[in-house]
Structure formats: structure tokens, C-alpha cells
Amino acid sequence: MIERIHLAVVLEVERQGSLTAAAERLCLTQSALSHSMRKLEQQLGTDIWRREHRSLRLTPAGQQVLALARRVLPQLEQAEAQLGRIARGERGTLRIGMECHPCYQWLLKVVEPYLAAWPEVDVDVKQKFQFGGIGALFGYEIDVLVTPDPLYKPGLRFEPVFDYEQVLVVQRGHRLAGARQVQPGDLAQEVLITYPVAPERLDVFTRFLTPAGVAPRQHKTIETTDILLQMVASGRGVTALPRWLLPEAAPQLPLVALRLGDQGVHKQIHLGVREADADIGYLRGFVDQSRAAAGG
């Protein structure tokens, strides 16, 4: 009973605020739109909207239709786009979402051989502030999520591609530079510089400082890896980064990497994809190329 046009109408009315504006957006007459929705309400045996003064408010049934529209319409659009590219002999774009700020350096090593192996596939990269992570995967905004913190949910598959150690990075002349490792209390008087990520999602807090009841003297955030490392190299603070990043991103800077605690903080980078898409050739190719780039 529910057709695509019904989903589109409910979604556009919610976005535009009125039947008239939704009809214009969908290139329909208001009478045709109203007739279509009345027919759906008759079939369902319940109202989609209730009029309150000059506005429309969704009923509980309407809320269900809206939720369905938000879930299904992007999938239909994505499928149509893919089918169109197949019809034109194209593959399209692999959209990669990055929840791992320093992984951009690693990604560069993956993309070059991947583009050579898949000449019909383009690559687009979205940084964390441009999308909603897990929601972006479910909403078909991205095809692959690069993250050190997989959130396992039905319909998604996460595959580990490489291991790394999170370390404290300090200036070579820093008071801690000669130590083999640091303890949480060593950071109590330090300015800690991190990427703009909530502390509850930063390993230096969740797995090192917070369990010990320690907080840094000050916490600053910087979005760009190069500037962050320059700040640390100039003695403006310390940071926590993957050990592998320093030789690649800042081999010329006077920086020293120190182990966090006695055992260190060890992590994995995962690639998340939709379960239904996991065996698509060019997606599988990206996962395989990512493991190859990491030496795995």
C-alpha cells in the first residue's frame, strides 16, 4: 500500500513545513498530492497528519511513515545511482568516512595502489566533522568507515586491518623525554593537546588518565596533525598519537615517543561496511588493499 511517492511526500512536508511547499518541491499539484495521501490514509485506516491551527502535525502513524522514508529513500536513491553507473559502464565513487584523524597519512598509502587496481572507481574522503559515523553508514552517506572504535550493530561488519600502539609524544627537550614510559601522574601538570574529539572517546583519557583519577593541567584541541605536531615540537604541550605516525608525518621534528603505562595502550584500526555490501568487489578490494598497506 505504501508507495515511494507517499514516503517522499511525508518527508518533504516535514522538511518544507506545508503541503503547498512540498508539492512545489516534488513538482506536483497540491490537489494531486492531497488526493494521494488521502487514499493512503483510507487504505491504512488512520490519519497521517492532524491539523493544528495552520500547521500539520504527524500522528503516531505518520511518525512511522516518516521514519520509513528516512531509512528507505536514501537506499533507493543509492541503488538507482549505482544501477545508472552500471548502465553507463561506470562504477562510481567509494566514499570513505574517517573517524581516525591521524589515519589520513596511512590512507594515502592505500589509495594510490587502490586507484591503480580499480581504475573505474573514484575515492572521496569525509573527515569526522562532516558526517555522523555509524549513522552515515546506515544512511548511505559513506561506504566505508575507518575507526579505532568499532560500534558493533546489526547490519554492519567491522574488520581489523592493522594494530598500533598509542604513545605520548613530547618535545625532545621535555622533562619526560628521557623516560622509557610515563605514568598518569606525569601528565597532571601538562598541557595535553588532542584532536577535537570528546574526552570520553580519547584513549589517553579512557584507558590511561581517567582510570587513575588524573586530569591534565589543561586540555587543548587542534584539528590538523601537522599543526598539532608543530605545537608539541615548540614546547607548547604534549599529545598522544599512534607510534607509527611520527616517522611518517614528522621525521624532521624534535619529538620523542613514550609508552603510556607499563603495558602500553594498544589499539586496532577497523574498517566498517554495511553487511549487505561487504562482498562487493571494489569494497572487498579496499579492505584487502588496506591490509596489504599495513603489512597484514
C-alpha positions in Angstrom: 0.0 0.0 0.0 2.8 2.4 0.8 4.4 3.7 -2.4 7.6 5.7 -2.9 5.6 8.9 -3.6 3.9 8.6 -0.2 7.3 8.4 1.5 8.6 11.4 -0.5 5.5 13.5 0.4 5.8 12.8 4.1 9.5 13.6 4.1 9.1 16.8 2.1 6.2 18.0 4.2 8.3 17.5 7.3 11.2 19.4 5.6 9.2 22.2 4.0 6.6 22.7 6.7 3.5 22.6 4.4 1.7 20.7 1.7 2.0 23.6 -0.7 5.8 23.8 -0.4 6.2 20.0 -0.5 4.0 19.9 -3.7 6.2 22.5 -5.4 9.4 20.7 -4.3 8.0 17.4 -5.8 6.7 19.1 -8.9 3.1 18.0 -8.1 -0.1 19.9 -7.8 -1.4 20.3 -4.3 -4.6 18.6 -5.2 -2.8 15.6 -6.6 -0.6 15.4 -3.5 -3.6 15.7 -1.2 -5.5 13.0 -3.1 -2.6 10.6 -3.0 -2.2 11.0 0.8 -6.0 10.7 1.5 -6.0 7.5 -0.5 -3.1 6.2 1.6 -4.9 7.2 4.9 -8.1 5.3 3.7 -6.0 2.2 3.0 -4.2 2.4 6.3 -7.4 3.2 8.2 -5.7 6.0 10.1 -4.6 9.6 9.7 -1.0 10.6 8.7 -1.4 14.3 9.9 -3.6 16.3 12.2 -4.0 20.0 11.5 -3.2 22.3 14.4 -4.1 25.9 13.5 -2.2 26.5 10.3 0.3 23.7 10.6 0.3 19.9 10.2 1.5 17.6 12.9 2.3 14.0 12.3 0.2 11.4 14.0 2.0 8.3 15.5 1.2 6.5 12.2 2.7 9.5 10.4 5.9 9.3 12.5 6.3 5.6 11.5 5.9 6.6 7.8 8.5 9.4 8.3 11.0 7.0 9.9 10.5 4.6 7.0 11.0 7.4 4.5 14.3 8.5 6.1 15.5 4.9 6.0 14.3 3.7 2.7 14.6 6.7 0.3 18.4 7.2 0.6 18.8 3.5 -0.1 16.6 3.7 -3.2 18.5 6.7 -4.4 21.8 5.0 -3.8 20.6 1.9 -5.6 19.3 3.9 -8.6 22.6 5.8 -8.8 24.6 2.5 -8.8 22.3 1.0 -11.4 22.7 4.1 -13.6 26.5 3.9 -13.3 26.4 0.2 -14.3 24.3 1.1 -17.3 26.8 3.7 -18.3 29.7 1.3 -17.8 30.9 3.2 -14.7 31.5 2.1 -11.1 31.2 5.4 -9.3 32.8 6.7 -6.1 33.9 4.8 -2.9 33.1 7.2 -0.1 35.3 6.8 2.9 34.5 8.3 6.3 37.4 8.9 8.7 36.9 8.7 12.5 40.6 8.4 12.9 42.3 11.8 12.4 45.9 10.6 12.1 44.9 7.8 9.7 44.9 10.2 6.8 48.6 9.6 6.4 48.0 5.8 6.3 45.1 6.2 3.9 47.4 7.9 1.3 49.4 4.7 1.2 46.2 2.7 0.5 44.6 5.0 -2.1 47.3 5.1 -4.7 47.6 1.3 -5.3 43.8 1.0 -4.9 43.1 3.5 -7.6 45.6 1.7 -9.9 43.9 -1.6 -9.2 40.3 -0.2 -9.7 40.5 2.4 -12.5 36.7 2.7 -12.7 36.4 3.7 -9.0 36.9 7.2 -7.7 37.6 7.9 -4.0 36.1 10.6 -1.8 37.1 11.1 1.9 35.0 12.7 4.6 36.5 13.8 7.9 34.7 13.2 11.2 33.2 16.7 11.4 31.4 16.2 8.1 29.4 13.1 8.9 27.9 11.1 11.8 30.0 7.9 11.8 27.7 4.9 12.3 24.7 6.9 11.2 26.5 7.8 7.9 27.0 4.1 7.1 23.3 3.3 7.8 22.2 6.4 5.9 24.3 5.5 2.8 26.3 8.8 3.1 29.6 6.8 3.2 30.5 3.2 2.1 33.5 2.6 4.4 34.1 3.9 8.0 37.7 4.0 9.2 37.7 3.9 13.0 39.7 2.7 16.0 36.5 2.3 18.0 34.0 0.0 16.2 30.5 0.1 17.4 29.0 -3.3 16.5 25.4 -3.1 15.4 23.2 -5.5 13.3 23.7 -4.8 9.7 27.3 -3.6 10.0 30.5 -5.5 9.7 33.9 -4.3 11.1 37.2 -5.8 10.0 40.5 -5.1 11.7 43.2 -4.1 9.3 46.2 -3.2 11.5 47.4 -2.9 15.1 49.1 0.1 16.6 50.3 1.5 19.9 49.1 4.8 21.3 52.1 6.7 22.7 52.7 10.1 24.4 54.6 12.5 22.2 56.8 15.2 23.8 59.4 17.7 22.7 63.0 16.2 22.7 64.0 18.7 25.4 60.9 18.0 27.6 61.4 16.9 31.2 59.9 13.4 30.4 61.8 12.9 27.1 64.4 10.6 28.8 61.9 8.2 30.3 61.0 4.9 28.6 57.4 5.2 29.8 55.1 7.6 31.6 52.5 7.2 34.3 49.2 9.1 34.6 50.5 11.4 37.3 53.3 12.6 35.0 50.6 14.4 32.9 48.9 16.2 35.9 50.9 19.4 35.2 51.0 19.2 31.4 49.0 20.8 28.6 47.5 17.9 26.7 46.8 18.7 23.0 44.4 16.4 21.2 42.2 16.3 18.1 38.7 17.8 18.6 37.2 14.6 20.0 35.2 14.3 23.2 37.5 13.0 26.1 35.3 10.0 26.6 36.3 8.9 23.1 40.1 9.5 23.5 42.2 6.6 24.6 44.6 8.8 26.5 41.7 9.7 28.8 39.6 6.5 28.8 42.5 4.0 29.1 45.2 6.0 30.8 44.2 9.2 32.7 40.6 8.7 33.8 41.0 5.2 35.4 43.8 6.7 37.5 41.7 9.7 38.5 44.2 12.1 36.8 43.4 15.1 34.6 45.9 17.2 32.7 46.5 20.8 33.8 44.9 22.0 30.5 43.3 20.3 27.5 43.6 22.0 24.1 42.3 20.7 20.8 43.8 21.1 17.3 42.2 19.6 14.2 45.3 19.4 11.9 48.0 16.8 12.5 50.8 19.0 11.1 50.0 21.9 13.4 49.4 19.7 16.4 52.9 18.2 16.0 54.5 21.7 15.5 52.9 22.8 18.7 54.3 19.9 20.6 57.7 20.4 19.0 57.8 24.0 20.1 57.1 23.0 23.7 53.5 24.2 23.9 52.2 20.9 25.2 52.2 17.1 24.8 50.0 14.8 22.8 49.0 11.1 22.3 49.2 9.6 18.9 49.9 6.3 17.1 53.6 5.4 17.3 53.7 4.7 13.5 52.7 8.3 12.7 55.8 10.1 13.8 58.3 8.7 11.3 55.8 9.3 8.5 54.4 12.7 9.4 57.2 14.4 11.3 60.6 12.7 10.8 62.4 16.1 11.0 60.8 17.4 14.1 62.5 17.1 17.6 59.9 14.7 19.0 60.1 11.6 21.3 57.5 8.9 21.7 57.0 7.4 25.2 55.0 4.3 26.2 51.8 5.0 28.2 52.0 3.0 31.4 53.7 -0.3 32.0 51.9 -2.3 29.3 51.2 0.5 26.8 47.9 1.3 25.1 47.4 -1.0 22.1 44.6 -0.5 19.5 43.4 -1.7 16.1 42.1 0.3 13.1 38.9 -1.2 11.7 37.0 -0.8 8.5 33.3 -0.8 8.9 30.9 -1.6 6.0 27.3 -2.4 5.6 26.8 -6.2 5.9 24.8 -6.3 2.7 27.7 -4.6 0.8 30.6 -6.4 2.4 31.3 -8.8 -0.5 31.0 -6.2 -3.3 34.2 -6.5 -5.3 35.5 -2.9 -5.1 34.7 -2.7 -1.3 36.4 -6.0 -0.7 39.3 -4.8 -2.7 39.7 -1.7 -0.5 39.7 -3.9 2.7 42.4 -6.2 1.1 44.5 -3.2 -0.1 44.3 -1.7 3.4 45.6 -4.9 5.0 48.4 -5.0 2.4 49.4 -1.4 3.1 49.7 -2.3 6.8 51.8 -5.4 6.1 49.0 -7.7 7.3 
